[in-house]
Amino acid sequence: MNKHSKDDRLMRETKKHFTKADTDGDGQISKEEWYEVLRKAGSEVTMEDVIEIFKVKDTNLNGKLSWEEFCGEKTKTEIAFNIIDRNHDGYITKQEFADISKKLTKEQVDAAFKKFDQSHNNKLDYKEFCDLMNNRDRKKESEKKRVDEIKKEEEANSRRASTVQKQDSVAQ
């Protein structure tokens, strides 16, 4: 077996374990999920060890590791930041942000900067940009959870109605 196919096999096997560790199926692993996987594998790891790993690997600063982060690859957030930061000075200006976000009004850009420009320099550094992106992702997750809860409630109501109908037809 050549080195390339051995590396591919190892990567597939690692991806399989990563996916298994992702107990909530969101494509990312939390500190708690990774800690549990390592403990189950017999590793004498502490939560502090896991926290230290995440400090290095969690490049989009959302508290979880994507497969890309896990492998040390650039994340979508890093790629987006580098694209938007056209002059590569480590900051995104309002103009750079507006140029890439054509659907946003000036007022919306100003509002985003007011909320996420913590240093109040009219620029977003990488951490501030991550906060903006993670806020957007949290909103999407929250909406998805609400929709899932409504669907579950509707299914439960439907099952109850079906049970009542069956009981009524048996009683007649």
PLY file of the C-alpha trace (Angstrom):
ply
format ascii 1.0
element vertex 172
property float x
property float y
property float z
element edge 171
property int vertex1
property int vertex2
end_header
0.00 0.00 0.00
1.49 3.34 -0.98
1.68 6.31 1.38
-1.03 8.26 -0.46
-3.68 5.53 -0.16
-2.68 4.92 3.48
-3.12 8.65 4.18
-6.50 8.61 2.41
-7.62 5.62 4.46
-6.48 7.29 7.69
-8.31 10.51 6.73
-11.54 8.60 5.95
-11.26 6.77 9.25
-10.65 10.03 11.13
-13.60 11.68 9.37
-15.78 8.72 10.41
-14.79 9.24 14.06
-15.33 12.99 13.74
-18.83 12.40 12.37
-19.54 9.93 15.16
-18.38 12.51 17.72
-20.82 15.03 16.24
-23.73 13.75 18.30
-26.10 16.60 17.43
-25.39 16.30 13.69
-24.55 19.96 13.11
-21.30 19.21 11.25
-19.21 20.50 14.12
-17.99 19.07 17.39
-18.30 20.83 20.72
-15.75 20.67 23.51
-18.04 18.30 25.36
-18.45 16.00 22.34
-14.70 15.87 21.73
-13.98 15.28 25.43
-16.41 12.33 25.48
-14.88 10.77 22.35
-11.37 11.04 23.76
-12.43 9.61 27.12
-14.27 6.69 25.47
-11.13 6.01 23.41
-9.21 5.63 26.68
-7.34 8.92 26.48
-6.40 10.43 29.82
-7.49 13.89 28.79
-8.95 16.61 30.95
-11.51 19.21 29.93
-8.73 21.79 30.35
-6.72 19.89 27.69
-9.70 20.03 25.34
-10.18 23.73 26.00
-6.54 24.35 25.09
-6.97 22.39 21.83
-10.03 24.47 20.97
-8.17 27.72 21.67
-5.76 26.77 18.89
-8.09 25.00 16.45
-11.34 27.01 16.73
-10.33 29.64 14.19
-13.84 31.01 13.59
-14.30 31.48 17.36
-17.74 29.87 17.59
-16.85 27.38 20.34
-17.00 24.35 18.04
-14.69 22.66 15.56
-15.72 22.10 11.97
-14.00 19.36 9.96
-11.91 22.05 8.26
-10.76 23.47 11.59
-10.11 19.98 12.90
-7.82 19.31 9.92
-6.12 22.69 10.12
-7.65 23.95 6.85
-8.97 27.46 6.29
-12.63 27.86 7.24
-15.31 29.65 5.24
-15.10 32.49 7.74
-11.34 32.89 7.25
-11.70 32.74 3.48
-14.53 35.30 3.54
-12.54 37.65 5.77
-9.54 37.47 3.45
-11.71 38.15 0.39
-13.53 41.10 1.94
-10.31 42.59 3.40
-9.10 43.60 -0.05
-6.03 45.52 1.08
-5.08 42.74 3.55
-4.47 45.10 6.45
-6.29 42.81 8.89
-9.44 44.93 8.99
-12.68 45.19 7.04
-13.81 48.76 6.47
-17.41 49.78 5.99
-16.63 50.36 2.31
-15.08 46.90 1.86
-18.08 45.37 3.63
-20.57 47.36 1.55
-18.77 46.47 -1.70
-19.22 42.75 -1.06
-22.69 43.05 0.55
-24.52 44.69 -2.35
-27.99 43.86 -0.98
-27.39 45.74 2.26
-28.26 49.39 2.57
-25.84 51.93 4.05
-28.03 51.97 7.15
-27.78 48.18 7.52
-23.97 48.31 7.16
-23.82 51.11 9.73
-26.03 49.08 12.10
-23.81 45.99 11.72
-20.69 48.02 12.47
-22.38 49.74 15.41
-23.20 46.34 16.88
-19.97 44.44 16.11
-17.21 47.09 15.92
-16.22 46.71 19.57
-13.09 48.84 19.19
-15.15 51.70 17.67
-12.62 52.33 14.90
-15.11 51.91 12.02
-13.37 48.67 11.04
-13.94 45.02 11.86
-10.92 43.00 12.90
-11.03 39.22 12.53
-12.57 38.60 15.98
-15.27 41.21 15.40
-16.00 39.72 11.97
-16.29 36.26 13.57
-18.73 37.67 16.12
-20.85 39.05 13.26
-20.76 35.75 11.35
-21.41 33.63 14.43
-24.34 35.84 15.41
-25.86 35.21 11.98
-25.30 31.45 12.35
-26.86 31.44 15.85
-29.95 33.16 14.46
-30.24 30.51 11.72
-29.84 27.72 14.29
-32.45 29.32 16.53
-34.91 29.60 13.64
-34.29 25.97 12.66
-34.88 24.83 16.25
-38.16 26.79 16.40
-39.33 25.24 13.12
-38.35 21.76 14.35
-40.22 22.32 17.63
-43.34 23.46 15.75
-43.15 20.40 13.48
-42.82 18.08 16.49
-45.77 19.77 18.17
-47.86 19.46 15.00
-46.92 15.78 14.69
-47.87 15.17 18.33
-51.19 16.98 17.83
-51.85 14.95 14.70
-51.13 11.68 16.56
-53.43 12.73 19.40
-56.20 13.64 16.94
-55.75 10.30 15.18
-55.96 8.45 18.49
-59.11 10.32 19.46
-60.69 9.52 16.04
-59.83 5.83 16.48
-61.30 5.81 19.97
-64.46 7.52 18.70
-64.89 4.99 15.89
-64.37 2.07 18.29
-66.92 3.55 20.71
-69.55 3.81 17.96
0 1
1 2
2 3
3 4
4 5
5 6
6 7
7 8
8 9
9 10
10 11
11 12
12 13
13 14
14 15
15 16
16 17
17 18
18 19
19 20
20 21
21 22
22 23
23 24
24 25
25 26
26 27
27 28
28 29
29 30
30 31
31 32
32 33
33 34
34 35
35 36
36 37
37 38
38 39
39 40
40 41
41 42
42 43
43 44
44 45
45 46
46 47
47 48
48 49
49 50
50 51
51 52
52 53
53 54
54 55
55 56
56 57
57 58
58 59
59 60
60 61
61 62
62 63
63 64
64 65
65 66
66 67
67 68
68 69
69 70
70 71
71 72
72 73
73 74
74 75
75 76
76 77
77 78
78 79
79 80
80 81
81 82
82 83
83 84
84 85
85 86
86 87
87 88
88 89
89 90
90 91
91 92
92 93
93 94
94 95
95 96
96 97
97 98
98 99
99 100
100 101
101 102
102 103
103 104
104 105
105 106
106 107
107 108
108 109
109 110
110 111
111 112
112 113
113 114
114 115
115 116
116 117
117 118
118 119
119 120
120 121
121 122
122 123
123 124
124 125
125 126
126 127
127 128
128 129
129 130
130 131
131 132
132 133
133 134
134 135
135 136
136 137
137 138
138 139
139 140
140 141
141 142
142 143
143 144
144 145
145 146
146 147
147 148
148 149
149 150
150 151
151 152
152 153
153 154
154 155
155 156
156 157
157 158
158 159
159 160
160 161
161 162
162 163
163 164
164 165
165 166
166 167
167 168
168 169
169 170
170 171
